[in-house]
Amino acid sequence: MRKVKGNMETRKIGSLDVSLVGLGCNNFGGRLDAAATAQVLNAAIDAGISFFDTADIYGKTLSEEYMGQAMSGRWDEVVLATKFGMEVSPEKKGAHPTYIKQAVEDSLRRLKTDRIDLYQLHRADPEVPIADTLGALEELRVAGKIREFGCSNFDVAQLQEAEAAVKPGAAKFMSVQNEYSMLKREPEKGVLAECVRHGVGFLPYFPLASGLLSGKYRAGTPIPSGTRIQEGSSWLTEANLAIVEKLVAFAEARGHTMLELATSWLAMQPAVSSVISGATKVEQVRANAAAADWKLTPEELAEIDTILPAA
């Protein structure tokens, strides 16, 4: 029985109950060592975040390893999601059934657990029929190695192909994880509608547009040091910074931060199950956890839409 702290709203991904704000674990093993990883994980649990999202390639497999060290024996406290398919090494990549069986065992070992709650194909593999991939994932589900499976970086055509390939009585992709933010609205061109149509949960990653929507970047002010976006970034355009200024003004006029606006706006979008938010510090975790509490009204959403770039 999973024990969850706090009172954060939860939503469904198939049979899973996930916190409305999830923890993105791509900093573990890269920007964060094992001790700092454990601090962030513990802070997330204390803040009511019950959905942890990692991948085998994060930190060159160290994300899973550090998470396993910190969470061994405690995985019943959260919903664990990881991914496979991108290149871990020249011989470890893709979505062939043989490799999937090896990849899941590798992740289970690193994570020090016997089951992954949500196992996601990190990107489509054009060399493997999607029916073969789905078949291998269904075998893992039936065997109890995983509870649900999903995909990432899929477009509408790929989702439709996967839906059509599901065999009668078998499970299907129950989640789609794509980039989505107020400044990157590609999923609105059909992917969100496809998720709604088939009862699939949508997981936005980079909800802050790589940090541009964090409130740290303002027109006419120096770029903060040590942050993801630096001089020359394609995000740092006059148009984007002008939009950020309008969004900051909108949020502050209502007693909220830019972070709260960016997260709560995503939480109001169709099919969104959990907003995947990364963190490198305990304070960031706490701020992220509280950021989805603003329930935007239809009038507020309509006003925001006049500020944002078109989808």
N, C-alpha and C positions, 0 to 999 in steps of 0.2 A: 504494500500500500504506500503510495507516494505521499510524503509529508511536505506540505508547502507552507512557508512562513508568509506573513503579510496578507493583504486583502486585494491584491491586484486582480483586475478583471482577467478571466481566461476565455479563450476561444478554442474552437475545434480544428484539428487536422485529422480527419478520419476518426479513429478511436482515441486520439490523444487530446488532452487538455493542456494548452500552452498559454503562458503568460502573454499579455498584450504587448509587453516590451520583452524582447529576447536579448540574450547576451551574445554578441558576435565575438568569436574567439580567435580571430586572425592575427591579433597582436602577440599571442602567446608563443614563446619560442623564437620570436623575432625581437620586438621591442621590449618584451618582458621575459625575465628569467623564471625559474620554477617557483621561487619564493613569492615574487610579485604576482605571478599567475594565481597562486593559491589565495593571496589576499583579495584579488578581484573576484574570484569565484565565490569566496565566502561572503564578501560584501553583497554580491548579487543575490545569493540565497537569502541573506538577512533583509534585503530590500524587497523581497517578494518575487524576484525574477526566477521563473521555474523552467525556462527554455534556453538551453545552451546549444549554440550552433558552431561547429568547427568543420574541419576538412582534413583529409590525410596530408595534403600539400602544405597546410599552414605551418609556418615555422620549419619547413622541411621535415615534417612529421613530429616536430617537438611540441606543437600545440596539443596533439592527442596524448603524447607521453606525459607532459606536465599536468594535463588534466587528469590523467589516470593516477598519477602520484597523489594529487590533491583530493581526488574524489573516490578513490578505491573504497568500497564498502558503503558509499553514500549515494550511489547513483539513483536510489529510489526517491531521493529528495527532488529530483529534477527530471525533465524530459530531455534526453540526449539526442542531438542530431549531428551527423557527420556526413561527409561526401566522399565520393570516389570518382575516378575517371580522368582527371588531369594527370600529367606526368609526374610520378613520384621518382621514377628512374626510367631509363630507356626501355626496360622490359616490363615496367609496371605502369600501365596507363590503359585508357579505353574502357569499353563496355562489353567486351566479349564475356560470355558466361563463365569460361574457365578463369579469367582474370578476376571477375567479380567475386568468385568464391575465395580466391586468395586475398583480395583486397579487404573483404569483410573480416577475415581471420586476423589480418595484420592490424586492422583498426581495433578489433576487440582486445587483442593482446596489448597494444599500446595504451588503450583506455582502461585496462584492467577491469573488464566487465564481460558478461556473457550474453548481453543483448543490447542492441542499438534501437532506440525508439523510432527514429526517422532516418532512413538511409537514402541519400540523395545522389543521383547522377549529376555530376558537376557541370557537364556540358554534353550535348549530343555527340555521338560517335558515328560519323558518316560511313564508316567501314563495317558497322554491325547492324543488322536489321533490328529495329526497335522491339519487335516481337521476341527476339532471342534474349534481349536484355530484360524485358519484362518477365519472361519465363524464369530466368535465373533469380530475379528478385523475389518472385512469388515462391520459388523453392526455399529461399532463405526465410521468408515470412512463415511458411508452413512449418519449417524446422525450428522456429522460435528464435532464430538469430537476430531478426529484426521484427518490429511491430508494424510499421508502415514504411512506404517508400515514396520518394518524390523526385523531382528534377529541378535543374537550375539552368538559367540562360537558354530557355526554350522560347521559340516564337510561336505564333498561332498555328502555323502549318505543322510544326513539329508536335505540338500538343494534340492537334486533331489526328495526326498519324498515330500517335501513341494511344489515343482513346479508341481508335478503330482497331488496334492490334490486340486489345485485351480479350483473352479467351473467356468464354462463358463460365461464370462462377469464380473466376480469378480476381485478385485485387488489381488495382490500377494505381497510377501516380496520384497521390492525395495532396501533394503540395507542389507549388512552383515558386522558386526563389530567383527573382530577377532584380536588377537595379531599378530603383524607383524613388523619386524624391520630387519636391515641388519644382525643381529645376530640370528634372529628367523624367518626363512623363510618358515615355514610350509604351509602358504597359496599358495605357488607356486606349491604345489603338487596336485593341482586340483581345489581348491576353487576359485582362481582368474579366471581360465579358465571358470569355471561354471558361474561366475558373468558376464564375457564378453559374453558368449553364450546367456544369458537371459536378458541382459541389466540391470543388478543389480549393484548398487554402492557398492564399498568396502571401509570400514572405518577401517584403522589400529589403534589399540590402543597400548600403550607402545612403541611408535615409537623410543624412545631412549633406549630401552632395560633396563627399570627401572632406567635410568640415566647413564648407562655405556657408552653410545654414546654421552653424553653431553660435553665431553672434560674435565670433572673434574677428571676423574680417569685415571691415567697414570702409566705405569710400573715404579717401583722403587721410587714412591712418596707416602707419607702418604695418607690414605683414608680421604677425607674431613669429618668433623664432621657435624652431623645433616642432612646427606643426606640419601636417601632411601636405598642405598647399603652399608652394613657394613661388617666387617670381618666375614668370614665364608659363605658369600653369594655364591650360585652356579654360579653366574655371574663372580665372581672374580677368573677366572682361568688364568694360564699363557698363554694358547692359545688365550683366548679372549683378554687379555691385549696386546698381540703381534699383533693381528688384529687391535685393536684400534690404536696402534702406527703407523701402515702402513696407516690406513685411515686418521689419523691426518696429516701425511706427505703429503698424496695425496691432501687433502683439502688445506693445507697451501701453497703448491707449486702453487696453483691456486688462492690464495688470499681469501680463504674461511675458515670458522670455521667448526669444527666437527659437531656442531648442524645444520649448513646449509647443510652439506653433507648428514647427516642422514635423514633430512626432505625432501630435494630435491630429493634424491634417491627414497624415497617412492612415491613422487608425480609423478615420471616418470613411475611407474609400472602400468600394465594394470588394468583397472576398478576402480582405486583409485579415490574417490570423494573428500575426505577431510582427512587430517592427524590430528588425535585427540591428541592435545598436552596440557598436564596439566601445571599449573603454580600456584605458591604461592606468587609471587611478581610482581609488575607492570613491572619491568625491564625484567623479564622472558617473560611476555606476548608480549612485544615489540620485543624481540629477536625472539620468536617463530613466530610472524606474518611476520617477514622479512625473515625467514629461507627457504622459498620455492621458492625464486626468481631465484635460480640457475638452468638454463635449461641445464642439462647434455647432452653431445653429445653421439651418439652411441659408439664412440671410448672410451669415458670416462666411460660409463656404462660397456663396455667390460673389461676395465682395472680393474674397481672395482670388477667385478665378479671373477677375478683371486685372489683377496685378501680375499674375503668373504668365510665362510664355505659353503659347498654345501647345497642346499635346502633340 
